[in-house]
Amino acid sequence: MKTFAFLFNPVELKHIREFWPLTHLMPEFMLKTFLKNQGFKISPLKTFTSSQDQQVQGYFLVSPLLPEQDGGPGEELLLDKIITASFLARDLGAGLLGLGGYAQAVAEKKSMLYKHLKVPVTLGTNFTAWSAIEALYRIADSKKIELKKSTLCVSGATGAVGSLCCQKLAREFSKTIITAGQKDKLTEFVAVLERMGVPNVEVQTDVNRAIAGAEVVIVSGTGVDPHFSPDDLKAGAVVIDMCLSRHLAGMAHHRTDVTVINGGIIKLPPQKHGHIHVGLPKDMILASMAETMLLALEDKITLPATGETGNIEKLEPLADLAVRHGFEVYVPDAPLG
């Protein structure tokens, strides 16, 4: 049977405590040292059966790192965890290793990492981007939003997910505002979009001003929280939150006029498998996990371990695979705020 592995980093302390129960007894100041010396928790998915009755088995490798350990000085520690996970995936018989969350974010920046990995790797950015795009289309349809008369803002536009969203969506809107941390990267990306024939793209380094000018906002990037105030959102704005923590809905709870949707969540076909425990409701997984599973189901593990972070040409084929196997982009009926 085809087998995959997925490296998963809990985003919140409560999820860490679920996998390492001993931490319930520890004060927070002791957690970092304790977790740094822990190995992976291996959570096996014995058999997953898609709606096409195709089967795959997998292993979820839970990494014992707190969010604040996964950036700055802790980045080297996370790189070591990724390399170790690739050895473990190989030993478990996995033909593909998926990276999610902070592991995905670090691997996206470190192309030299892939020389040290022992199995092909996917970062899941293609299907993650597609999930944001599909969620936006559905919300726009339900709310009767005319995209051609609206402005799109993509925060984190130079990252893999944000750039794919821009490439796919910018032509649909009257104007697109892109924002991220470094202006030179934004300028380079505008040139890429212009070569693709994408019109009316504006660079804005002030993220608060960027979101204030848009009816539709996609928030991507590697930060724990978005770097803007929800108070600056335009009246009636629609926001697709792709941040790792997905805290934006809570931050914007007082903005009852805006719609905030947690993006990057996929609903699996029901009653075909046991519960996959990743801190989400039953039958829900992250889009990066879903991409790993889809590639394994189709035995499309032909990726060279070079760390491709995003490819616009792969969005539609992945969407077709998702439909084929019963994977569905989850969009709640009501805003999360």
N, C-alpha and C positions, 0 to 999 in steps of 0.2 A: 504494500500500500504506500502511496506517496506520502511523504512526511515533510513537515515544515517546522521551524522554530521561530519564536517571536520574542524579542527582548523588550520587556515592558518596565517602565519606570513609574511607580505610583507618584501622583502629583501632590497628594495631600497626606498629611501626617496620619490621618485616620485610616488611610489605605495601607500605609506602612505598618501600622499596629495590627491590622487584620492578618498580614502575612508573617509578622514577627510578634506574636502575642506577648513575649517577655517584655517588650517595650512599654506595655501598659503599666509596668511597675517602676519604670525609670523616669526620673525628671528629664526635662527636655535637654538640659545642658550635657547630659551623658550620651544622648542618642547618636550624635555624629561619630564619636569614637567607637561606640559599639557597632553601628551599622557599617562603618568603614571596613571592619574586619570580618564581616559576614559574607558567606557565599550566596549564590543564587538560590531562590526557592523555585523548584521545578514543578509546575502545575500541568500535568498531562491532559491533553484532550484526546481520549482514546480513539474515537471515531466521530467524524463529522460527515453527515450525509446531506448533500445539496438537494434542491428540488428536482434535479435531473438524476437523482439516485447515484451520483458519483460520490466517492468517499475519499477522505483524506484524514490523516492523523497528525497531531501536532503537539508541541511542547511550548508552554509559556514560561519564559525565563524571567523571573521577577528580580529586578536589581535593587539592592538595599541602599539606595541613596536618597537623601532628602533633597528637595528642590534647590535649596541654597548651596548644596554641594556640587551642583551640576553646571556651574559656570565659574569664570575666573580661575582661581587656583585649583578648584576641584575638577576642572575640565580634563586634566591629564588622568585623573582617577577614572573618569567616565570612559575615556578612550581605552584605558586598560580593561575596563569591564566589557566593552564591546569586543575587543580582541579575544578575551577569555570566553565570551559567549559564542564566538564563532568556532572555537575549539570544541566547546561543549555541544553545540549543534551538530558538528561533524560526528562526534562520538555517539550522539543519539540517533544517528542515521538520517538527519534532516538534509534535504537537498537544497534548501533555501532558508536564509535567515532574514526575518523582517525586523526593522528597527522602528520604534515609535517614541513619541514624546521627546525627552531631552536627549536620548541617544540619537534619534533622528536629526535633531537640531545640530548637535556637535558633529556628526558624521557629514552633514551637508557642507560644513566649513573645512573639513580636513580630508582633502582628496588623497593624501599620501597614506591614509589609514588603510585603504583597501588592499595595499600590497601585503598586509599582515593577516588578512582574514582567510579562513580556511574553507568557506562555502560562499556561493554567490549571495549577494545581499540586495534587498530592495528597501528603500526608505519609505515607500508607500505614498509618496507625494503626488503621484498622478491621480490616484483614486481619491485622495484627500481633497485635491483641488476640484475634481469632478463633483464630489459630494457638496461642496460649497456652491458650485455653479448650479447644480440641479436644485438645491434648496432655494436658491435665489429665484430661479425660474418659477418654482411652485408658489412661493410667497407672492411674487409679482402678479401671477395669474389670479391667486385668491383675493388679493387686495386691489386688483384692477389698476396696477401701476403701469403707466406707459413709459417703458424704458427709454424710448427715443426722445422723450421730453424730460428725462431725468439725468442727474449727474451721479456718477459712481465714484466713490473714494475707496482706494485699496491701501490700507495701512500695512506696512511690511511688504511693499510691492516688489522689492528686489530679492526676496527670498523665493524658494522654489515654488511653494504653494501660491504666494501672492502673484508672482510673475505669470504663472499659468492662468490664474484667474483673469489677469489683465489681458493676456493674449487672446483668451476666448471671449471675454465679455465686452472689451472696450468699444468694439464696433456697434454694440447694441445700444449704447447710451449717447446722448448728445455731447457729453464731455466726461472725461475721466481724470480724476485727481490722484496722483500717486505720491505716497509719502513713505519715508523710511529714515534710518539714522544718518546715512551718508549721502550728501548731495551729489558727489561725483558718480556714485553707483546709480543714482536716480537718473542723472543726465545720460549716462551710458545706456540705460534701459529705455529711455525715451527714443534714442537713436535706433535701437532694435525695433521698437514698435513702429517707428516711422518707416523703416525698411519693409515692414510687414504691411504697410498701407493703412495703419491705424491713425485716424485723425483726432485732433482736439484733445491732446494729453497735456496736462499741466503738472509741473513739479511744485510741491509744497513741502518744505522741511518742518514747518510748524504743524504738528499733527492736529492740534486743536482747531486751527484755522482750516485745515484740510477737511476734517469731518463736518465742520460747521457749514460747508458749502455743498453738501451732498445729500440727496434723498436716500441713497442706498450706500451702505458702508460694509466692506469686508475687512475684518480685523484678523490679520495673520501675523506670524512671527514667532520668535522663540522665547519671548518674555513670559514671566509668570502672570502678569497683568498688563492690560493695554496702557500705553503711556499717554492717556488723555483723560479729560473729565467728561463724563456722560452729560453734564450740563450743557456742553457745547454742541451736542447733537441737534440737528435741524428738527423742527416740529414735525412729527409724523414719520420720522426716519425709520428705515428698516436696516437692522444690523445683523450680519452673520458673524458670530464670534468663533474664530478658529484658534484663539490663544490656548496654550496648554492647560491652564487652570480653569478656563471658562467661568471666570468670576464676574464677567461684565454684567450679566443679568441681575445679579445681586447688587452690584454697584449702581445700576440704573433703575432700581426698583421704584424710585420716586418719579421717574419719567413715564407716567402711564400712557403718554401719547406715542411712545416709540415701541417698536417690536424688536426684541432681541432673541435670536435663535442660536442655540448651541450647534455649531456645524461640525462636520467630520464624524458623525455618528451614523452607523449602518445597522439596520434591522435584519437579522438573519431569518431564513425560513423557519417557521415554528415547528415544534414537536419532532424535530429530526436529530436532536443532539442533547447532550447534557448542558447545564448552565456553564457558560464561560465567564469566570469571575474576574472582571477587570474594573470593578468600581462603578459599573453601569447597570441599569435595569436588565432583567432577563431578556435574552434574545438580542441585546444591543452590544455592539463592539465598535472599536475605533476604525475609521476608514483605512488607516495604515495596516491594521490587522487584516481587514477584509481584502486588501490588495494582495497581501502575502498568501492568504488562503485561496483566492481566485487563481493566482499563478500556479499554486501547487495543484489545485483541482484539475487544471488544464494541462499540467505538466509543461508549463511554459517557463521552465527554469533555465532559460538560455541567456540570462543576464550576465555579462562579464562583471567581475567584482571590481568595477571602476568607479562606483559611486555616482551613477547617473541620478541627478536630483529631480529632473522633470523633463517631460517630452510631450509637447502639445499633440503630436501624432498618436499618442497612446491613450488619450482620453476616451475617444469614442469606442475603440476596441474593448477597453476595460469596462465601460458602461454596458456594452453588449454582453460581456461575460457575466456581469452582475445580474442582469435581467435573466439570462439563461439559467443561473444557479439559484435564483430566488433571493438575492441580496437587494435590499431596498434602502435608499437614502431616507433617513428618518427626519421628518419635519413635523413638530408638534402642532396640534390644531390651534393652540393658544400661545401667545408670547410667554417666554420663561420669566419675565420680570413681573 
